[in-house]
Amino acid sequence: MTEKEKEEKGKWEDTTDGPVFVPKIETDKETPKLTRHEKAWMKNSKEANKALKGKKITGARYLTKEEHKSWGWYNAGLLIELDDGSCLIAQSDDEGNDAGVIVHIHKGGKSEQVFHVL
């Protein structure tokens, strides 16, 4: 998707709950209602921002064999430790069927680093 196409869909706005994507709405037409997907996207973005904003990464490591086997996974994914004792682990899907990759996009988007499953 080009930058122009992104702008046509809406823009990011800073709110007290953090950045939120606001879809562009045509003013000369009847105001459309948000789709179920758009509502879920906004709700989940707000929840993720509330849960993670301000947290600091204190460490990163791959799950041990015992840890990923206890989840019923074949692969070990990256575990990111946070300063409040919680952690982030990428899953392959919403149901947690296996570990998933994390992609680190460097500032400016000029390069990336993929943390593969093992």
Secondary structure in CASP SS format (residue, H / E / C, confidence):
PFRMAT SS
TARGET T0000
AUTHOR 0000-0000-0000
METHOD secondary structure of the structure
MODEL  1
M C 1.00
T C 1.00
E H 1.00
K H 1.00
E H 1.00
K H 1.00
E H 1.00
E H 1.00
K H 1.00
G E 1.00
K E 1.00
W E 1.00
E E 1.00
D E 1.00
T E 1.00
T C 1.00
D C 1.00
G E 1.00
P E 1.00
V E 1.00
F E 1.00
V E 1.00
P E 1.00
K C 1.00
I C 1.00
E C 1.00
T C 1.00
D C 1.00
K C 1.00
E C 1.00
T C 1.00
P C 1.00
K C 1.00
L C 1.00
T C 1.00
R H 1.00
H H 1.00
E H 1.00
K H 1.00
A H 1.00
W H 1.00
M H 1.00
K H 1.00
N H 1.00
S H 1.00
K H 1.00
E H 1.00
A H 1.00
N H 1.00
K H 1.00
A H 1.00
L H 1.00
K C 1.00
G C 1.00
K C 1.00
K C 1.00
I E 1.00
T E 1.00
G E 1.00
A E 1.00
R E 1.00
Y E 1.00
L C 1.00
T C 1.00
K H 1.00
E H 1.00
E H 1.00
H H 1.00
K H 1.00
S H 1.00
W C 1.00
G C 1.00
W C 1.00
Y C 1.00
N C 1.00
A C 1.00
G C 1.00
L E 1.00
L E 1.00
I E 1.00
E E 1.00
L E 1.00
D C 1.00
D C 1.00
G C 1.00
S C 1.00
C E 1.00
L E 1.00
I E 1.00
A C 1.00
Q E 1.00
S C 1.00
D C 1.00
D C 1.00
E C 1.00
G C 1.00
N C 1.00
D C 1.00
A E 1.00
G C 1.00
V C 1.00
I E 1.00
V E 1.00
H E 1.00
I E 1.00
H C 1.00
K H 1.00
G H 1.00
G H 1.00
K C 1.00
S C 1.00
E E 1.00
Q E 1.00
V E 1.00
F E 1.00
H C 1.00
V C 1.00
L C 1.00
END
